[in-house]
């Protein structure tokens, strides 16, 4: 058994070695065809249609998903389904990124004349630069993999790894040229851990009529009414110019009641805490949670560059959104 384990590890390391070599070969193979493909995708008026069959189809689907999630409208078309109606998804303003390592896959090659008649730009990813696919293509990107990790050199392994890396390289160069930012990434990943990490305070804050705020001249009674209506445990206090000058919380009200000196007509500004904790709407929601933990508060007021209050966020809102 010990001998078998050693053999298994040796075989696994050989797979890594073959695939790493394939990636190195792919890296050295990059040339002006790659830059033409980038320019084509950047200049698209339509969408990027990524097409493939079998294992190449699986890689094509991943490449399409990567482009779509990083600012380039893209979708995957199964080569066989395309021959039965899905070809209607492609227009003259689109570009087709077709994958076939042999460049002779029947389902893919059968679509090439129609794609050309439609007027869509054809970009090929293939291991055979003399293949039918490469010949039809406006731009041909070679995947120079001669050895698969499969001992029979049959199952696509190193070639699919290299093709996926080539697709990633295209997508990353394009997103950098587009100036794609974290905020853009968050917009197309509203759910899941990625969306939560990139969610901003502005996306969860209460604003407008939902913002508890009173004027500095308001009475304590008026402040209590506003706090009761909004149920956030606090109200902000602003001056006549709309600048945040303080806040009063449920805890403050309890302490006032316990003191025995309750004057509901007193101006709330005389009781408010000066300099309440604030944050900007563009900051990450996760930063708001850290600030609340640091300052031991459950609410933060959101202000703009002029210190005008535009919203409020409560710890419960952040926890409910899955921000920790």
VENWOWO-V303719 format. One record per backbone hydrogen bond with DSSP energy under -1.0 kcal/mol. NH is the residue of the N-H (numbers start at 0). CO is the residue of the C=O. E is the energy in kcal/mol with one decimal. If there is no record, write none. Layout:
NH:CO:E ; NH:CO:E
//
This chain:
4:0:-2.4 ; 5:1:-2.0 ; 6:2:-2.0 ; 7:3:-2.7 ; 8:4:-2.3 ; 9:5:-2.2 ; 10:6:-2.8 ; 11:7:-2.5 ; 12:8:-2.5 ; 13:9:-1.7 ; 14:10:-1.8 ; 15:11:-2.1 ; 16:12:-2.3 ; 17:13:-2.5 ; 18:14:-2.5 ; 19:15:-2.9 ; 20:16:-2.2 ; 21:17:-1.8 ; 22:18:-2.1 ; 23:19:-2.3 ; 24:20:-2.5 ; 25:21:-2.2 ; 26:22:-2.5 ; 27:23:-2.2 ; 33:30:-1.1 ; 34:30:-1.2 ; 35:31:-2.2 ; 36:32:-2.0 ; 37:33:-2.2 ; 38:34:-2.4 ; 39:35:-2.3 ; 40:36:-2.2 ; 41:37:-2.5 ; 42:38:-1.7 ; 43:40:-1.1 ; 45:92:-1.9 ; 47:72:-2.6 ; 48:94:-3.2 ; 49:74:-2.6 ; 50:96:-2.7 ; 51:76:-1.1 ; 55:52:-1.0 ; 57:53:-1.5 ; 58:54:-1.9 ; 59:55:-2.5 ; 60:56:-2.2 ; 61:57:-1.7 ; 62:58:-2.4 ; 63:59:-2.5 ; 64:60:-2.0 ; 65:61:-2.2 ; 66:62:-2.4 ; 67:63:-2.6 ; 68:64:-1.9 ; 69:66:-1.3 ; 71:66:-2.3 ; 74:47:-1.9 ; 76:49:-2.5 ; 78:51:-2.3 ; 81:77:-2.3 ; 83:80:-1.6 ; 84:81:-1.0 ; 85:80:-1.9 ; 86:81:-1.4 ; 87:84:-1.9 ; 88:85:-2.0 ; 89:86:-1.8 ; 93:90:-1.5 ; 94:46:-2.1 ; 95:120:-3.4 ; 96:48:-3.1 ; 97:122:-2.7 ; 98:50:-2.6 ; 99:124:-2.1 ; 108:104:-3.2 ; 109:105:-2.4 ; 110:107:-1.6 ; 114:110:-2.4 ; 115:111:-2.3 ; 116:112:-2.2 ; 117:113:-2.2 ; 119:114:-1.3 ; 120:93:-1.5 ; 122:95:-3.5 ; 123:138:-2.9 ; 124:97:-2.6 ; 125:140:-2.2 ; 126:100:-1.8 ; 130:127:-1.9 ; 132:102:-1.9 ; 134:130:-2.2 ; 135:131:-2.1 ; 136:132:-1.6 ; 137:121:-2.1 ; 138:121:-1.8 ; 140:123:-3.4 ; 142:125:-2.4 ; 144:142:-2.3 ; 152:149:-2.4 ; 160:156:-2.1 ; 161:157:-2.4 ; 162:158:-2.2 ; 163:159:-2.4 ; 164:160:-2.2 ; 165:161:-2.2 ; 166:162:-2.2 ; 167:163:-2.5 ; 168:164:-2.4 ; 169:165:-2.1 ; 170:166:-2.4 ; 171:167:-2.8 ; 172:168:-2.3 ; 173:169:-2.3 ; 174:170:-2.6 ; 175:171:-2.1 ; 176:172:-2.0 ; 177:173:-1.9 ; 179:174:-2.5 ; 184:180:-2.3 ; 185:181:-2.4 ; 186:182:-1.5 ; 187:183:-1.1 ; 188:185:-1.1 ; 194:190:-1.0 ; 195:191:-1.9 ; 196:192:-2.3 ; 197:193:-1.6 ; 200:282:-2.9 ; 201:280:-2.6 ; 202:199:-1.1 ; 203:200:-1.5 ; 204:200:-1.1 ; 205:311:-3.4 ; 209:206:-2.0 ; 210:207:-1.6 ; 213:235:-2.3 ; 215:237:-1.8 ; 217:214:-1.8 ; 219:265:-1.7 ; 220:263:-2.5 ; 222:218:-2.0 ; 223:219:-2.3 ; 224:220:-2.0 ; 225:221:-2.1 ; 226:222:-2.5 ; 227:223:-2.3 ; 228:224:-2.0 ; 229:225:-1.9 ; 230:226:-2.1 ; 234:247:-2.0 ; 235:211:-2.3 ; 236:245:-2.9 ; 237:213:-2.4 ; 238:242:-2.1 ; 241:238:-2.0 ; 243:306:-1.7 ; 244:236:-2.9 ; 245:236:-1.4 ; 246:272:-1.3 ; 247:234:-2.2 ; 249:232:-2.0 ; 252:248:-1.9 ; 253:249:-2.2 ; 254:250:-2.0 ; 255:251:-2.1 ; 256:252:-2.4 ; 257:253:-2.5 ; 258:254:-1.4 ; 265:262:-1.5 ; 267:217:-3.0 ; 268:215:-1.1 ; 269:266:-1.6 ; 270:267:-1.6 ; 271:267:-1.5 ; 272:246:-3.2 ; 278:300:-2.0 ; 282:279:-1.4 ; 284:198:-3.3 ; 287:283:-1.3 ; 288:284:-1.8 ; 289:285:-1.8 ; 290:286:-2.5 ; 291:287:-2.4 ; 292:288:-2.2 ; 293:289:-2.5 ; 294:290:-2.8 ; 296:291:-1.6 ; 299:312:-2.2 ; 300:276:-2.1 ; 301:310:-3.1 ; 302:278:-1.6 ; 303:307:-2.0 ; 306:303:-2.1 ; 308:241:-1.0 ; 309:301:-3.2 ; 310:301:-1.4 ; 311:205:-1.8 ; 312:299:-2.5 ; 314:297:-2.8 ; 317:313:-1.5 ; 318:314:-2.5 ; 319:315:-2.5 ; 320:316:-1.4 ; 321:318:-1.3 ; 322:317:-2.8
//
